[in-house]
Amino acid sequence: MQGNAELNGPARPSPGHALVTGGAGFIGSHVVEKLLASGWRVTVLDNFDPFYSEAIKRSNLAQVARHPLFRLIEGNILDPAALTRVEDPRHPFDVLIHLAAKAGVRPSIADPLGYHSVNVTGTLMLLEAAVRWKVPHFILAGSSSIYGEDPDVPWREDVPRNSPISPYAATKLMAESYGRLFSRLHGLKVTTLRFFTVFGPRQRPDLAIHDFTRRIHAGLPIVQYGDGSTRRDYTFIGDIVDGVIAAMDRTEGELYDVYNLGNSGSVTLRELIAGIEKAVGRKAVIEVRPEQPGDVPRTQADITKARDHLGYAPKTSLAEGLAEFEAWFRSMQPVGRLGS
């Protein structure tokens, strides 16, 4: 992403004002940097949820904290008072990019009500706010998890989906339904972006690439669920950000639309581990455990629609992305900001 000089340069006329929920997170902080570097005014709403270290999230925003066009509101999307504080009558929002969520398939199984509250009710409250504030465009972070166990890959956006296999997937599917409904009822332009497995610098510490890298460096065993044959469509953060910006810039087309943002390939868990070993320069000690409930055997995006409508064209290979993640991981070690 962009360096300090560009991010913290003098204020200039802004092309618009973006509200980014969850802007201190992995994907959100990269989107915020890209917007600021492009001259946008950006307001972030984030509650620094303790799902993982608050210090990590604050470090994600360190480069932009003093940018003249950046504003941080600490608060919960479920709190009406926080939404009131977010509103800026002097600079109305031109786009609302909703990235805040309770994330994770496995944790959702133990807390379905909590996931429903944030991912469904929270989205509904933001959709209502967007209508109230007359926001022209609502970008909704979707998830590849809504495709469930469909064996017909690569997955296309136009095939009906009604069989999620985790509470997390169910909540993301319901959030999409509300987005489609608000588009129809209120004329709100809503674009859902179904993210496939995103990786790169600042990835959450609980996710596989980050967790495996940390464990290999520490000489600790990594946990492989199943026989290593499960496949994922790993997509580099820079490519995802490009897709978000392209969707934001698309003003024509349907009032409601949905796009897959993936790499369009599929990599086995065994291949991923080998790639991380190569990037780290050390072999992993592997502890094999049974497959976990809620995990799907394969994900793979059909990105034809995103390519045709948005010009979306992922450029970063898994090997290149793992090397970039490893470089970031090493750079973070001296200041101890990664947490556990």
C-alpha atoms as a printed R data frame, in Angstrom:
    type eleno elety resid chain resno       x       y       z
1   ATOM     1    CA   MET     A     1   0.000   0.000   0.000
2   ATOM     2    CA   GLN     A     2   0.964   3.639  -0.015
3   ATOM     3    CA   GLY     A     3   3.820   5.105   2.021
4   ATOM     4    CA   ASN     A     4   3.679   7.812   4.659
5   ATOM     5    CA   ALA     A     5   4.645  10.707   2.380
6   ATOM     6    CA   GLU     A     6   1.682  10.216   0.090
7   ATOM     7    CA   LEU     A     7  -0.776   9.300   2.826
8   ATOM     8    CA   ASN     A     8   0.052  12.232   5.087
9   ATOM     9    CA   GLY     A     9   0.557  14.897   2.449
10  ATOM    10    CA   PRO     A    10  -1.322  18.204   2.360
11  ATOM    11    CA   ALA     A    11  -5.088  18.291   2.026
12  ATOM    12    CA   ARG     A    12  -6.450  18.640  -1.502
13  ATOM    13    CA   PRO     A    13  -9.898  18.805  -3.055
14  ATOM    14    CA   SER     A    14 -11.611  15.504  -2.303
15  ATOM    15    CA   PRO     A    15 -13.433  13.457  -4.968
16  ATOM    16    CA   GLY     A    16 -15.894  12.345  -2.310
17  ATOM    17    CA   HIS     A    17 -16.508  11.179   1.238
18  ATOM    18    CA   ALA     A    18 -16.491   7.477   2.131
19  ATOM    19    CA   LEU     A    19 -17.729   5.898   5.349
20  ATOM    20    CA   VAL     A    20 -15.857   2.644   5.980
21  ATOM    21    CA   THR     A    21 -17.183   0.427   8.753
22  ATOM    22    CA   GLY     A    22 -14.593  -1.953  10.158
23  ATOM    23    CA   GLY     A    23 -11.927   0.311   8.719
24  ATOM    24    CA   ALA     A    24  -9.328  -0.689  11.316
25  ATOM    25    CA   GLY     A    25  -9.440  -4.322  10.257
26  ATOM    26    CA   PHE     A    26  -7.399  -6.282   7.744
27  ATOM    27    CA   ILE     A    27  -9.326  -5.462   4.583
28  ATOM    28    CA   GLY     A    28 -10.728  -2.179   5.848
29  ATOM    29    CA   SER     A    29  -7.400  -0.555   6.663
30  ATOM    30    CA   HIS     A    30  -6.065  -1.306   3.177
31  ATOM    31    CA   VAL     A    31  -9.217   0.154   1.595
32  ATOM    32    CA   VAL     A    32  -8.868   3.265   3.766
33  ATOM    33    CA   GLU     A    33  -5.254   3.772   2.675
34  ATOM    34    CA   LYS     A    34  -6.177   3.414  -0.992
35  ATOM    35    CA   LEU     A    35  -9.024   5.909  -0.698
36  ATOM    36    CA   LEU     A    36  -6.921   8.504   1.110
37  ATOM    37    CA   ALA     A    37  -4.107   8.108  -1.406
38  ATOM    38    CA   SER     A    38  -6.681   8.814  -4.133
39  ATOM    39    CA   GLY     A    39  -7.817  12.023  -2.441
40  ATOM    40    CA   TRP     A    40 -10.987  10.784  -0.776
41  ATOM    41    CA   ARG     A    41 -12.224  12.042   2.567
42  ATOM    42    CA   VAL     A    42 -12.641   8.959   4.787
43  ATOM    43    CA   THR     A    43 -14.558   8.373   8.005
44  ATOM    44    CA   VAL     A    44 -13.952   5.061   9.768
45  ATOM    45    CA   LEU     A    45 -16.420   3.548  12.230
46  ATOM    46    CA   ASP     A    46 -14.827   0.739  14.237
47  ATOM    47    CA   ASN     A    47 -15.412  -0.613  17.738
48  ATOM    48    CA   PHE     A    48 -12.023  -2.403  17.957
49  ATOM    49    CA   ASP     A    49 -13.782  -5.644  18.831
50  ATOM    50    CA   PRO     A    50 -11.566  -7.897  21.002
51  ATOM    51    CA   PHE     A    51 -11.931 -10.881  18.624
52  ATOM    52    CA   TYR     A    52  -8.221 -10.214  18.179
53  ATOM    53    CA   SER     A    53  -5.800  -7.667  19.615
54  ATOM    54    CA   GLU     A    54  -6.916  -4.034  19.633
55  ATOM    55    CA   ALA     A    55  -3.252  -3.047  19.334
56  ATOM    56    CA   ILE     A    56  -3.044  -4.763  15.939
57  ATOM    57    CA   LYS     A    57  -6.046  -2.830  14.659
58  ATOM    58    CA   ARG     A    58  -4.681   0.474  15.918
59  ATOM    59    CA   SER     A    59  -1.354  -0.243  14.244
60  ATOM    60    CA   ASN     A    60  -3.267  -0.894  11.003
61  ATOM    61    CA   LEU     A    61  -4.341   2.757  11.017
62  ATOM    62    CA   ALA     A    62  -1.058   4.220  12.256
63  ATOM    63    CA   GLN     A    63  -0.014   5.489   8.826
64  ATOM    64    CA   VAL     A    64  -3.259   7.379   8.246
65  ATOM    65    CA   ALA     A    65  -4.126   8.572  11.753
66  ATOM    66    CA   ARG     A    66  -2.938  12.147  11.118
67  ATOM    67    CA   HIS     A    67  -4.095  12.449   7.535
68  ATOM    68    CA   PRO     A    68  -6.101  15.687   7.145
69  ATOM    69    CA   LEU     A    69  -8.951  13.877   5.376
70  ATOM    70    CA   PHE     A    70  -9.179  11.007   7.881
71  ATOM    71    CA   ARG     A    71 -11.637  10.786  10.774
72  ATOM    72    CA   LEU     A    72 -12.028   7.890  13.219
73  ATOM    73    CA   ILE     A    73 -15.231   7.315  15.173
74  ATOM    74    CA   GLU     A    74 -14.915   4.599  17.796
75  ATOM    75    CA   GLY     A    75 -18.263   2.925  18.171
76  ATOM    76    CA   ASN     A    76 -20.464  -0.049  17.421
77  ATOM    77    CA   ILE     A    77 -22.622  -0.324  14.316
78  ATOM    78    CA   LEU     A    78 -25.407  -1.551  16.629
79  ATOM    79    CA   ASP     A    79 -25.328   1.684  18.662
80  ATOM    80    CA   PRO     A    80 -27.655   4.422  17.342
81  ATOM    81    CA   ALA     A    81 -25.605   7.033  19.212
82  ATOM    82    CA   ALA     A    82 -22.485   5.956  17.329
83  ATOM    83    CA   LEU     A    83 -24.314   6.298  14.018
84  ATOM    84    CA   THR     A    84 -25.409   9.791  15.029
85  ATOM    85    CA   ARG     A    85 -21.790  10.735  15.744
86  ATOM    86    CA   VAL     A    86 -20.711   9.353  12.376
87  ATOM    87    CA   GLU     A    87 -22.977  11.623  10.358
88  ATOM    88    CA   ASP     A    88 -21.212  14.690   8.970
89  ATOM    89    CA   PRO     A    89 -23.725  17.195   7.518
90  ATOM    90    CA   ARG     A    90 -20.895  19.374   6.158
91  ATOM    91    CA   HIS     A    91 -19.551  16.483   4.086
92  ATOM    92    CA   PRO     A    92 -22.341  14.033   3.170
93  ATOM    93    CA   PHE     A    93 -21.279  10.486   2.379
94  ATOM    94    CA   ASP     A    94 -20.916   9.532  -1.265
95  ATOM    95    CA   VAL     A    95 -20.407   5.841  -0.498
96  ATOM    96    CA   LEU     A    96 -20.790   3.566   2.516
97  ATOM    97    CA   ILE     A    97 -18.385   0.608   2.461
98  ATOM    98    CA   HIS     A    98 -19.661  -1.876   5.040
99  ATOM    99    CA   LEU     A    99 -16.811  -4.181   6.076
100 ATOM   100    CA   ALA     A   100 -17.574  -4.496   9.803
101 ATOM   101    CA   ALA     A   101 -18.638  -8.006  10.814
102 ATOM   102    CA   LYS     A   102 -18.181 -10.831  13.250
103 ATOM   103    CA   ALA     A   103 -15.886 -13.015  11.200
104 ATOM   104    CA   GLY     A   104 -15.014 -16.692  11.221
105 ATOM   105    CA   VAL     A   105 -16.880 -19.859  10.325
106 ATOM   106    CA   ARG     A   106 -15.802 -21.999  13.291
107 ATOM   107    CA   PRO     A   107 -16.388 -19.389  16.045
108 ATOM   108    CA   SER     A   108 -19.876 -18.718  14.675
109 ATOM   109    CA   ILE     A   109 -20.986 -22.247  15.554
110 ATOM   110    CA   ALA     A   110 -20.593 -21.436  19.254
111 ATOM   111    CA   ASP     A   111 -22.199 -17.976  19.025
112 ATOM   112    CA   PRO     A   112 -24.940 -17.867  16.383
113 ATOM   113    CA   LEU     A   113 -26.913 -15.142  18.174
114 ATOM   114    CA   GLY     A   114 -23.874 -12.892  18.431
115 ATOM   115    CA   TYR     A   115 -23.138 -13.353  14.741
116 ATOM   116    CA   HIS     A   116 -26.746 -12.658  13.806
117 ATOM   117    CA   SER     A   117 -26.779  -9.488  15.890
118 ATOM   118    CA   VAL     A   118 -23.709  -7.944  14.264
119 ATOM   119    CA   ASN     A   119 -23.890  -9.321  10.739
120 ATOM   120    CA   VAL     A   120 -27.635  -9.102  10.164
121 ATOM   121    CA   THR     A   121 -29.053  -6.507  12.565
122 ATOM   122    CA   GLY     A   122 -25.935  -4.351  12.230
123 ATOM   123    CA   THR     A   123 -26.191  -4.418   8.443
124 ATOM   124    CA   LEU     A   124 -29.883  -3.574   8.635
125 ATOM   125    CA   MET     A   125 -29.161  -0.560  10.853
126 ATOM   126    CA   LEU     A   126 -26.556   0.698   8.389
127 ATOM   127    CA   LEU     A   127 -28.899   0.219   5.437
128 ATOM   128    CA   GLU     A   128 -31.507   2.285   7.283
129 ATOM   129    CA   ALA     A   129 -28.886   4.931   8.008
130 ATOM   130    CA   ALA     A   130 -27.800   4.986   4.360
131 ATOM   131    CA   VAL     A   131 -31.388   5.652   3.283
132 ATOM   132    CA   ARG     A   132 -31.783   8.324   5.967
133 ATOM   133    CA   TRP     A   133 -28.516  10.019   4.962
134 ATOM   134    CA   LYS     A   134 -29.310   9.678   1.237
135 ATOM   135    CA   VAL     A   135 -26.041   7.830   0.539
136 ATOM   136    CA   PRO     A   136 -25.825   7.165  -3.226
137 ATOM   137    CA   HIS     A   137 -24.032   3.795  -3.014
138 ATOM   138    CA   PHE     A   138 -23.793   1.048  -0.378
139 ATOM   139    CA   ILE     A   139 -20.969  -1.499  -0.762
140 ATOM   140    CA   LEU     A   140 -21.630  -4.682   1.234
141 ATOM   141    CA   ALA     A   141 -18.882  -7.148   2.104
142 ATOM   142    CA   GLY     A   142 -20.206 -10.585   1.269
143 ATOM   143    CA   SER     A   143 -18.524 -13.954   1.644
144 ATOM   144    CA   SER     A   144 -17.761 -17.020  -0.431
145 ATOM   145    CA   SER     A   145 -19.114 -19.047   2.506
146 ATOM   146    CA   ILE     A   146 -22.658 -18.495   1.227
147 ATOM   147    CA   TYR     A   147 -21.973 -20.999  -1.568
148 ATOM   148    CA   GLY     A   148 -21.896 -23.836   0.972
149 ATOM   149    CA   GLU     A   149 -20.814 -27.239  -0.305
150 ATOM   150    CA   ASP     A   150 -21.881 -26.729  -3.914
151 ATOM   151    CA   PRO     A   151 -19.602 -29.086  -5.908
152 ATOM   152    CA   ASP     A   152 -20.215 -27.224  -9.179
153 ATOM   153    CA   VAL     A   153 -17.126 -25.004  -9.287
154 ATOM   154    CA   PRO     A   154 -16.151 -22.363 -10.154
155 ATOM   155    CA   TRP     A   155 -19.060 -20.642  -8.418
156 ATOM   156    CA   ARG     A   156 -21.123 -18.095 -10.331
157 ATOM   157    CA   GLU     A   157 -23.112 -15.283  -8.756
158 ATOM   158    CA   ASP     A   158 -26.355 -16.094 -10.600
159 ATOM   159    CA   VAL     A   159 -26.977 -19.555  -9.115
160 ATOM   160    CA   PRO     A   160 -29.535 -19.437  -6.239
161 ATOM   161    CA   ARG     A   161 -27.994 -20.010  -2.796
162 ATOM   162    CA   ASN     A   162 -30.025 -21.316   0.137
163 ATOM   163    CA   SER     A   163 -27.897 -23.954   1.881
164 ATOM   164    CA   PRO     A   164 -25.294 -22.282   4.133
165 ATOM   165    CA   ILE     A   165 -23.508 -24.728   6.439
166 ATOM   166    CA   SER     A   166 -22.462 -22.375   9.254
167 ATOM   167    CA   PRO     A   167 -24.122 -19.559  11.211
168 ATOM   168    CA   TYR     A   168 -21.560 -17.156   9.738
169 ATOM   169    CA   ALA     A   169 -22.557 -18.104   6.193
170 ATOM   170    CA   ALA     A   170 -26.248 -17.825   7.082
171 ATOM   171    CA   THR     A   171 -25.779 -14.314   8.453
172 ATOM   172    CA   LYS     A   172 -23.876 -13.170   5.372
173 ATOM   173    CA   LEU     A   173 -26.616 -14.557   3.140
174 ATOM   174    CA   MET     A   174 -29.278 -12.742   5.178
175 ATOM   175    CA   ALA     A   175 -27.291  -9.507   4.976
176 ATOM   176    CA   GLU     A   176 -27.281  -9.863   1.186
177 ATOM   177    CA   SER     A   177 -31.050 -10.364   1.237
178 ATOM   178    CA   TYR     A   178 -31.552  -7.142   3.169
179 ATOM   179    CA   GLY     A   179 -29.295  -5.300   0.746
180 ATOM   180    CA   ARG     A   180 -31.364  -6.534  -2.192
181 ATOM   181    CA   LEU     A   181 -34.590  -5.632  -0.370
182 ATOM   182    CA   PHE     A   182 -33.478  -2.087   0.482
183 ATOM   183    CA   SER     A   183 -32.395  -1.567  -3.089
184 ATOM   184    CA   ARG     A   184 -35.865  -2.505  -4.263
185 ATOM   185    CA   LEU     A   185 -37.840  -0.644  -1.583
186 ATOM   186    CA   HIS     A   186 -35.811   2.546  -1.349
187 ATOM   187    CA   GLY     A   187 -33.921   2.858  -4.634
188 ATOM   188    CA   LEU     A   188 -30.604   2.505  -2.807
189 ATOM   189    CA   LYS     A   189 -27.757   1.327  -5.030
190 ATOM   190    CA   VAL     A   190 -26.268  -1.715  -3.273
191 ATOM   191    CA   THR     A   191 -23.300  -3.735  -4.490
192 ATOM   192    CA   THR     A   192 -22.378  -6.963  -2.713
193 ATOM   193    CA   LEU     A   193 -18.800  -8.194  -3.056
194 ATOM   194    CA   ARG     A   194 -18.309 -11.854  -2.166
195 ATOM   195    CA   PHE     A   195 -14.740 -12.097  -0.928
196 ATOM   196    CA   PHE     A   196 -12.896 -15.366  -1.287
197 ATOM   197    CA   THR     A   197 -10.069 -16.278   1.121
198 ATOM   198    CA   VAL     A   198  -8.156 -13.000   1.444
199 ATOM   199    CA   PHE     A   199  -4.522 -12.937   2.530
200 ATOM   200    CA   GLY     A   200  -1.598 -10.553   2.716
201 ATOM   201    CA   PRO     A   201  -0.039  -8.055   5.134
202 ATOM   202    CA   ARG     A   202  -2.206  -7.414   8.236
203 ATOM   203    CA   GLN     A   203  -4.169 -10.642   7.838
204 ATOM   204    CA   ARG     A   204  -5.961 -11.577  11.062
205 ATOM   205    CA   PRO     A   205  -3.738 -13.666  13.352
206 ATOM   206    CA   ASP     A   206  -6.329 -16.453  13.636
207 ATOM   207    CA   LEU     A   207  -6.360 -17.152   9.896
208 ATOM   208    CA   ALA     A   208  -4.346 -20.018   8.458
209 ATOM   209    CA   ILE     A   209  -1.563 -18.207   6.611
210 ATOM   210    CA   HIS     A   210  -0.811 -15.904   9.526
211 ATOM   211    CA   ASP     A   211  -1.136 -18.656  12.128
212 ATOM   212    CA   PHE     A   212   0.989 -21.139  10.157
213 ATOM   213    CA   THR     A   213   3.691 -18.556   9.495
214 ATOM   214    CA   ARG     A   214   3.914 -17.622  13.158
215 ATOM   215    CA   ARG     A   215   4.041 -21.247  14.275
216 ATOM   216    CA   ILE     A   216   6.675 -22.271  11.737
217 ATOM   217    CA   HIS     A   217   8.888 -19.372  12.814
218 ATOM   218    CA   ALA     A   218   8.437 -20.381  16.458
219 ATOM   219    CA   GLY     A   219   9.108 -24.072  15.812
220 ATOM   220    CA   LEU     A   220   5.579 -24.982  16.911
221 ATOM   221    CA   PRO     A   221   3.372 -27.551  15.167
222 ATOM   222    CA   ILE     A   222   0.704 -26.325  12.777
223 ATOM   223    CA   VAL     A   223  -2.732 -27.930  12.814
224 ATOM   224    CA   GLN     A   224  -3.930 -29.470   9.565
225 ATOM   225    CA   TYR     A   225  -7.622 -30.320   9.632
226 ATOM   226    CA   GLY     A   226  -8.302 -33.326   7.432
227 ATOM   227    CA   ASP     A   227  -5.966 -34.926   4.913
228 ATOM   228    CA   GLY     A   228  -4.826 -31.658   3.336
229 ATOM   229    CA   SER     A   229  -6.945 -32.047   0.207
230 ATOM   230    CA   THR     A   230  -9.379 -29.205   0.949
231 ATOM   231    CA   ARG     A   231  -9.013 -26.406  -1.580
232 ATOM   232    CA   ARG     A   232  -9.342 -22.627  -1.263
233 ATOM   233    CA   ASP     A   233  -9.329 -19.696  -3.656
234 ATOM   234    CA   TYR     A   234  -6.641 -17.519  -2.028
235 ATOM   235    CA   THR     A   235  -6.867 -13.882  -3.089
236 ATOM   236    CA   PHE     A   236  -4.251 -11.235  -2.336
237 ATOM   237    CA   ILE     A   237  -5.370  -8.145  -0.431
238 ATOM   238    CA   GLY     A   238  -4.142  -5.725  -3.110
239 ATOM   239    CA   ASP     A   239  -6.340  -7.409  -5.702
240 ATOM   240    CA   ILE     A   240  -9.329  -7.311  -3.352
241 ATOM   241    CA   VAL     A   241  -8.833  -3.585  -2.728
242 ATOM   242    CA   ASP     A   242  -8.684  -2.943  -6.470
243 ATOM   243    CA   GLY     A   243 -11.996  -4.784  -6.792
244 ATOM   244    CA   VAL     A   244 -13.614  -2.736  -4.025
245 ATOM   245    CA   ILE     A   245 -12.525   0.538  -5.628
246 ATOM   246    CA   ALA     A   246 -13.698  -0.607  -9.066
247 ATOM   247    CA   ALA     A   247 -17.117  -1.545  -7.653
248 ATOM   248    CA   MET     A   248 -17.333   1.790  -5.868
249 ATOM   249    CA   ASP     A   249 -16.599   3.638  -9.105
250 ATOM   250    CA   ARG     A   250 -19.232   1.737 -11.115
251 ATOM   251    CA   THR     A   251 -22.310   3.949 -11.099
252 ATOM   252    CA   GLU     A   252 -24.174   2.384 -14.030
253 ATOM   253    CA   GLY     A   253 -25.865  -1.009 -14.159
254 ATOM   254    CA   GLU     A   254 -28.446  -2.547 -11.851
255 ATOM   255    CA   LEU     A   255 -29.484  -0.915  -8.582
256 ATOM   256    CA   TYR     A   256 -28.562  -4.174  -6.846
257 ATOM   257    CA   ASP     A   257 -25.669  -6.280  -8.031
258 ATOM   258    CA   VAL     A   258 -23.289  -8.906  -6.687
259 ATOM   259    CA   TYR     A   259 -19.753  -9.844  -7.692
260 ATOM   260    CA   ASN     A   260 -17.277 -12.550  -6.779
261 ATOM   261    CA   LEU     A   261 -13.859 -11.175  -5.843
262 ATOM   262    CA   GLY     A   262 -11.476 -14.114  -5.907
263 ATOM   263    CA   ASN     A   263  -8.369 -15.241  -7.716
264 ATOM   264    CA   SER     A   264 -10.283 -17.880  -9.755
265 ATOM   265    CA   GLY     A   265  -7.791 -20.621  -8.877
266 ATOM   266    CA   SER     A   266  -7.949 -23.255  -6.160
267 ATOM   267    CA   VAL     A   267  -5.068 -24.445  -3.970
268 ATOM   268    CA   THR     A   268  -4.983 -27.486  -1.670
269 ATOM   269    CA   LEU     A   269  -4.083 -27.110   1.984
270 ATOM   270    CA   ARG     A   270  -0.993 -29.237   1.349
271 ATOM   271    CA   GLU     A   271   0.089 -26.861  -1.432
272 ATOM   272    CA   LEU     A   272  -0.528 -23.862   0.810
273 ATOM   273    CA   ILE     A   273   1.642 -25.312   3.575
274 ATOM   274    CA   ALA     A   274   4.419 -26.016   1.071
275 ATOM   275    CA   GLY     A   275   4.191 -22.435  -0.173
276 ATOM   276    CA   ILE     A   276   4.437 -21.031   3.349
277 ATOM   277    CA   GLU     A   277   7.409 -23.300   4.091
278 ATOM   278    CA   LYS     A   278   9.157 -21.929   1.016
279 ATOM   279    CA   ALA     A   279   8.419 -18.310   1.952
280 ATOM   280    CA   VAL     A   280   9.580 -18.809   5.550
281 ATOM   281    CA   GLY     A   281  12.548 -20.997   4.643
282 ATOM   282    CA   ARG     A   282  11.705 -23.683   7.208
283 ATOM   283    CA   LYS     A   283   9.758 -26.942   7.240
284 ATOM   284    CA   ALA     A   284   6.542 -27.188   9.212
285 ATOM   285    CA   VAL     A   285   5.785 -29.699  11.942
286 ATOM   286    CA   ILE     A   286   2.265 -30.838  11.046
287 ATOM   287    CA   GLU     A   287  -0.329 -32.097  13.522
288 ATOM   288    CA   VAL     A   288  -3.274 -33.730  11.728
289 ATOM   289    CA   ARG     A   289  -6.754 -33.453  13.235
290 ATOM   290    CA   PRO     A   290 -10.254 -34.341  11.972
291 ATOM   291    CA   GLU     A   291 -12.039 -31.954   9.636
292 ATOM   292    CA   GLN     A   292 -14.038 -29.223  11.373
293 ATOM   293    CA   PRO     A   293 -17.815 -28.633  11.185
294 ATOM   294    CA   GLY     A   294 -18.717 -25.750   8.896
295 ATOM   295    CA   ASP     A   295 -15.654 -26.085   6.671
296 ATOM   296    CA   VAL     A   296 -16.306 -26.689   2.975
297 ATOM   297    CA   PRO     A   297 -14.182 -29.004   0.816
298 ATOM   298    CA   ARG     A   298 -13.491 -26.464  -1.931
299 ATOM   299    CA   THR     A   299 -13.934 -22.828  -2.875
300 ATOM   300    CA   GLN     A   300 -13.327 -21.341  -6.297
301 ATOM   301    CA   ALA     A   301 -14.657 -18.118  -7.799
302 ATOM   302    CA   ASP     A   302 -15.905 -17.536 -11.296
303 ATOM   303    CA   ILE     A   303 -14.771 -13.918 -11.750
304 ATOM   304    CA   THR     A   304 -16.088 -13.458 -15.293
305 ATOM   305    CA   LYS     A   305 -18.755 -10.972 -14.215
306 ATOM   306    CA   ALA     A   306 -16.354  -8.884 -12.116
307 ATOM   307    CA   ARG     A   307 -13.860  -8.880 -14.971
308 ATOM   308    CA   ASP     A   308 -16.456  -7.815 -17.537
309 ATOM   309    CA   HIS     A   309 -18.242  -5.184 -15.409
310 ATOM   310    CA   LEU     A   310 -15.460  -3.893 -13.151
311 ATOM   311    CA   GLY     A   311 -12.286  -4.615 -15.072
312 ATOM   312    CA   TYR     A   312 -11.284  -6.796 -12.117
313 ATOM   313    CA   ALA     A   313  -8.087  -8.693 -12.907
314 ATOM   314    CA   PRO     A   314  -6.166 -10.204  -9.964
315 ATOM   315    CA   LYS     A   315  -2.432  -9.930 -10.553
316 ATOM   316    CA   THR     A   316  -0.735 -11.466  -7.515
317 ATOM   317    CA   SER     A   317   0.090 -15.180  -7.436
318 ATOM   318    CA   LEU     A   318  -0.011 -17.205  -4.240
319 ATOM   319    CA   ALA     A   319   3.798 -17.413  -4.144
320 ATOM   320    CA   GLU     A   320   4.186 -13.657  -4.617
321 ATOM   321    CA   GLY     A   321   1.573 -12.920  -1.980
322 ATOM   322    CA   LEU     A   322   3.110 -15.323   0.531
323 ATOM   323    CA   ALA     A   323   6.510 -13.701   0.013
324 ATOM   324    CA   GLU     A   324   4.988 -10.277   0.649
325 ATOM   325    CA   PHE     A   325   3.193 -11.548   3.746
326 ATOM   326    CA   GLU     A   326   6.420 -13.094   5.056
327 ATOM   327    CA   ALA     A   327   8.301  -9.813   4.550
328 ATOM   328    CA   TRP     A   328   5.582  -7.945   6.449
329 ATOM   329    CA   PHE     A   329   5.543 -10.564   9.210
330 ATOM   330    CA   ARG     A   330   9.293 -10.261   9.721
331 ATOM   331    CA   SER     A   331   9.096  -6.461   9.741
332 ATOM   332    CA   MET     A   332   6.533  -6.559  12.541
333 ATOM   333    CA   GLN     A   333   8.480  -8.792  14.905
334 ATOM   334    CA   PRO     A   334  10.849  -6.222  16.487
335 ATOM   335    CA   VAL     A   335   8.010  -3.995  17.676
336 ATOM   336    CA   GLY     A   336   5.896  -6.903  18.951
337 ATOM   337    CA   ARG     A   337   2.652  -5.749  17.418
338 ATOM   338    CA   LEU     A   338   1.354  -9.072  16.111
339 ATOM   339    CA   GLY     A   339  -0.090 -10.542  19.262
340 ATOM   340    CA   SER     A   340  -1.166 -14.156  19.502
